[in-house]
Amino acid sequence: MATIHYLTQVELDFGAIQQLTAACERAGITHPLVVTDAGVRVAGVLQHALDALSDLPYAIYDETPGNPTEAAVRAAVAMYRRGKCDGLIAVGGGSSIDLAKGVAIAATHAGPLKTYATIEGGSPKITARVAPLIAVPTTAGTGSEVARGAIVIVDDGRKLGFHNWHLMPKTAILDPELTLGLPPFLTAATGMDAIAHCMETFMAPAMNPPADGIALDGLMRGWANIVRATTHGQDRKARWNMMSTSMQGAMAFQKGLGCVHSLSHSLGGVNHKLHHGTLNAMFLPAVVRFNAGAESIRKEQRLQRMAHAIGIDTCDAKGMELAEALREMNARLGLPTGLAAMGVTRDQFERVIDGAMADHCHKTNPRIATREDYRQMLEESL
C-alpha cells in the first residue's frame, strides 16, 4: 500500500516575508525564538524578517554552525527557556532550520538528542509536544522548510537524522528576495543540493507518483535556472525557480533518498567543515551510474526520464550521458573537481563507509550498496 502524506502551508513569492506575523498567529506563537546565523544577520537578511514581526516580542539565537550540532541545540534551548519562548522561527539555510527542529525536540522532550534519532528507533518518541516552528529559508537548497526531518551532529560525533511529521514547520515562507544576495558559490552548491534531492528521490523505489511528478518538474526548473542564478544573482525569475526547486525536492523526498545522501551524511560527520550540497554534487554522477543496475530504474526508464527533463535526447542504460552532464554542470558552476579537491583522502574511506551503511538513507536506494560498492563510488568521486 502506498501511503502519501502532503504537507504544510507554503507561501512562495517575492514579498512573502510579510506573511510572517500571520503565520505566527496561526501557529499560536506569541514569543518566538528566532534561530539564525551570524552571516544572515550581518548581511541584513535577518532584519527583513524581524521587520515583518510587527509588535511580537522575540529572542534571537544567531550562532548556528555550518553543520548544526547538539551543543548548539543546547545553547539555543537555554535561550528559549530563559526567554519563556513558545515557538520558533528559523531564518537561514538548512543548518538554521535543522537546528531549530533540534531545539523543537530538545526544549520539550527529555534526554540526549540521540534518543530521538531515526537509526536509534527514536522517531516514534517525538510527540506533538514539539515546539511549533515557522521556516524562512534564505538559500535555495535543502528544502528543510517543507521536510519532516533534520540532520544534527550529536555529541558522539555522528551526523544523524531525526524524522517525524510533528517536526514539519507549520508554515514555510519562501521569499526569493531573501536569496538575491547569496554569493555565487553558495548559490551553486545549494542549488545542486536541491537538484540532487529531485534526482535521488525520483530514483528511490517507493511508489509515490505525486512525488515523482514534483521531483521531475523541480529537476527541470533547477537545471534550466541554476547557471543563471549563479552567474546573475539578481535575476528574479531564476531565483524564484531555484527556490521552487528546493521546495519541490524536499516535498518529493518524503518518498526516500539513497546513496548520495548516505555518503554525504557520513562524510559530513567525518569532516564537519564540508558543505553538504557540494558533497551531493560530487557523489551524484557515481551514484547515477551505480543505480543504473537497479531493476526498478531499468523497468521504469528513470534515467532516461531524468535525462529528458534536463534536455538530453538519448541516455544509455548505464547512465553515462547523464553522469557526464552532471560532471559538466559541476564544472560550469565552479564547484570542486572532486572529493580530493575538497581535502578528502582515501584513509577516510572506511569511516565514511561505516557511516553510510548505517545511515537512514541507505535502505531506500533502489539498489542496496555493499561496502565494496560504496568504496567504488568514493573512488569514482575522488
N, C-alpha and C positions, 0 to 999 in steps of 0.2 A: 504494500500500500504506500502511495506517495502522500506524505503529509506536507502541506505547503502553508507557510505562515508569513504573511506580509502585513506591515512592518510598523512604521511610525509616521507622524506628520512631518512633511518636508516643505520648507519654504525656500524656493530656488529662484533668485533673480537679483539683479542689481537693486540695492536698497532694502533687501530682505532683513537686514540687521534691525530695521525699525520695528520688527515684529517681536523683539526680544522681551519687552515688558509683558506683552500679551501672552507670550509663551510661558513666562514665569507664573502669571495668574492662572493659566490652565493647569499647571503642574502643582499649584499650591505653594510655590516658593515665595517667601516674603523676605528672606535674608540670605542671599546666596554667597557661597564661597566661589570666587572666580579663579579658576585654575588656568595658568598660562605659563609662558616662559619669558626670560629676560629679553630675548630678541624681539618677540612680538610686542612687548611693552616699549622698547626703545624705538622700534620702527613706527610707533604711533598707531598701530592697528588696534591694540587693546582699547585705546581711548574711544575709538568708534563704537565699540560695544558698551563701554561704560556710559557714554553719552546717551545711548539708547535705553538705559535702565531707568530713566525718569527719576523718581524720588526713592527708589528702593535702596535701603542700606545694604552694603556688601563688604566683604573682606577679600583680599587678593593674595593668592599664593603664586609667585612668579618664578619659582626655582625648579621648574620641571626640567629634568636632564634629557639629553638626546635620546636615551632609551630609558623609559620610566623604571624606577627601582622601588623595592619595598621600603627602603629607608626614606625616599621622597614621599611615598604614600603616608608613612607615619608622621612626617613633619607636617604634611597638609592636613591630616586628620586632627593633629593637635591644634592647628589654627581653626579648623572647622568647629571644634568643640569650644575653644576659647571665645570664638565669635558668636556662639549659640546659633550657628547657621542651620538652615532647614532644607538646603538643596545646593546644587552645584551648577555652575556654568563653565564649560570648558571652551576657551578661546585659544586656538592654536592648531598645530598639526596633530597627527595621530598620537604623538607622545603625550601631549596635554590631555587629549580626550581619553586615552587609555589610563593615564594617571588618575584622572577624575573618576573613572569607573572603579579603579582600585580603592579610591577614597570612599566611593559609594558603598563598597562592600565593607571595608575595614572600620568605617565610622559606625556601622550598625550591626556588625557580626563579630563575635569573639574569636580569639585565637589567631595564630600566624596566618598570613595571606595564603600560603601554600595549601592550607586546609581546603581552600575553595577552588584549587586548580583543577582543570579538566582531567589531566592524566593521573591525578591523585583521587579521582572519583568525587571531586568536590562540587561539581556543577549543581547537583540537587540540593546542596546545602545553602545555596544562595537563594534568599527568600525575598518576598515582596517588601521586607523591611529596608531594602537598599534605598539610599538617599536618591531623590529624583534628580535627573540630570538633563540639562539642555546643552547641545553641542553646536559650536560655531567654528567650523573649520576655516583655517587660514591658508591651507595648502590644498591642492587637488591630487590626493594620492591614496591615503589609507582607507578612506570611506568609513572610518570608525564611527562617524556620526549617525550611520544607519545600521550599525552592526551590533549583534548581541554579545560580542566578545571583546576582550582586551588582552594585550601581551605585556607582562611585567616581569622584570628580573627580580626574583625573590632572594632572600638573604643567603641561601646556599649557592647562589651564582647561576642557577638555572633560569632560562628565559621561558616562562610558562604562559599558557593560555588559560583564560577564565571565560566561561561561556554560560550564559543563562539569559532567557528572554527578559528577566527583570532588569538587566543591565542596558537594555535598549534605551537610548535617550528619548525623553518624552517629546521633544521637538528637535529637528535638525534645521538650523538656519544656514543656508548656503548662499552667501552673498559674494559673487565673483569680484566685487570691488575690493574685497579684503586680500585678494591674491595678486592684484596688479603690480605690487612692488616686490613680489617674490623673485629672488635672483635667478638667473638662467640655469645654473647647475641644479638648484633645488627644484625648479620647475620641471627640468628634465627627469631628475631622479624620482620625484614624487609622481610625475606623470607616468613613468614606466611602471611604478608600483601599481597604479590604477589599471594600466593595460595588462599587467601580469594577473591581477585579480580576475579581469574579464576572461582572459585566455585560460587560466588554470581551472577556474570553476566550470567553464564550458567543457573542459576535458574530463572533469570529475564524473564518475559513473552513475551517481544517483539520478533517479527520474524526477526531473523538475523542469518541464517545458517553459514555464514563465521565466525561471532563472536563466535558461539557455537563451531565450529571446532578448532579455535585458542585457546579458553579457555580450552577445553579438552586436547589438546596437551600440553598447558602450565601447566595444573594441573599435568599431567603425568610426565613431566620433573621436575617440582618443587618437587613433592613428592619423586621422586627417588633420588634427589640430595641434598635436604636441610640438612639432617643429616650429610652427608659427608662434605658439605661446612661449616657447623657449627663446626664440630669436627676436620676437617683437612683443615684449611683455605687456604692453599697453593695449594690445588687440583685444577688445572686449568680447568679440564673438568667440575667439579662440579660448579665452579664459572661461567663458560661460560653458563651452562644450567640454573643457577639461574638468571643470567642477562636476558636470553631469556624469562624465565618465567615471570619476572617482566614486560618486554616489551609486551609480549603476553597478560598478564592480562589487561593491560591498553588499548591495541588495541581492546580487546574484550569488555571492559566495556563502550565503546561508546553506547552499547546496553542498559545499565542501571545497577544499583546496587540495594540495598534493605535494609532490617532492620539491617544487620550487620553494615553498614555504617551510617545509620540514628542514631543508638545508639552510635557508635564510635565518629561521629562528635559532637553529643550533649554532651557526657560525656567529650570529649576533650575540649569543650568550658567551661564546669563547672570547670574542673581542667586542666589547660594548661600544667601541667607537665607530664601528662600521655602520653605514646607513642602510636601513632595511630595504628601501626601494631600489637603491643601487645594487644590492645583492640580488634582489629578484631579477633585475635586468641581466645580471651576469649569468644566472642559472637558467633562464628561460630557454635559450637555444638547446642546451644539452637535454633538458627535461622534455622538450618537444620531441626530440629525436628518440629518447627513451620511450615515451608514451606512444610513439608510432606503432609499437609492437603490441599494444593492448587491443583485445578483440573488440571492445566497445568503440574504440577510436576508429578502427578499420570499418566495422559494420555500419556505423553512422556517418562515416566520412567527415569526421570532426576536424581533421587538419585541413582538408580541402575547403570546408565551410569557413574556417578562420582565414585561410589564405584569400578566399573570395572577398571577405569583409575588409581586408587591407589592400585589395586591388591586385592580387596575384592571380593570373589567369589559370595557371597549372601548378599543381603541387603533387609530387610523387608520394607513394605510400610510406616512405621513410622520413618525410617531413624536411628534406634537405633544403628546399627553396624557402620554406617558412623559417627554419632556423637561421639561414643566411640573411633573410630580410631583417630578422631581429638583431643579428650582429651588426648589420649595416646601419640600422636605426640607432643603436647604441653609439656607434662611431659618429654618426651625423649629429647626435645630440651632445657630443663631447664627453660622454661617460667613459670610465676606465676601460682599457682593452681587455681586462680580465681580472681574476682574483689576485694574481701576483702583483698587478699594478696597485692593488689596494693593501698590499702588505701581507697577504695570506701566504703561508708556506705549507709544504707537504707534511711537515711534522705536526701540524694541527689536525690533519685529516681524521685520525682515529677518534679524537674527541668530538669532532663535528659529526661523524657517522654515528657515534653513540647517541648523541642528542637527536639526530634526525630519525633514528629508528624508534625513539621513544616519543617523538612529537605527535601532537594530536592530528596533524595533517597527513601523517604517514599512511594511515589506513584508508584515506579517502582518495588516494591517487588511483587512476584507472588501471594501473599495473603496479603491484606491490614490489617495492625495491628491496633487494638484498644488500648486504654490506658491500659486496663487490660492485653492485650496480651504483650505489652511492659513490664509491671510490672512483668509478669511471666518470660519473657526472662531474665530480670535483676536478678530475684531471682535465676533462674537456673544457671546464670553465676557468682553468688556471691562467 
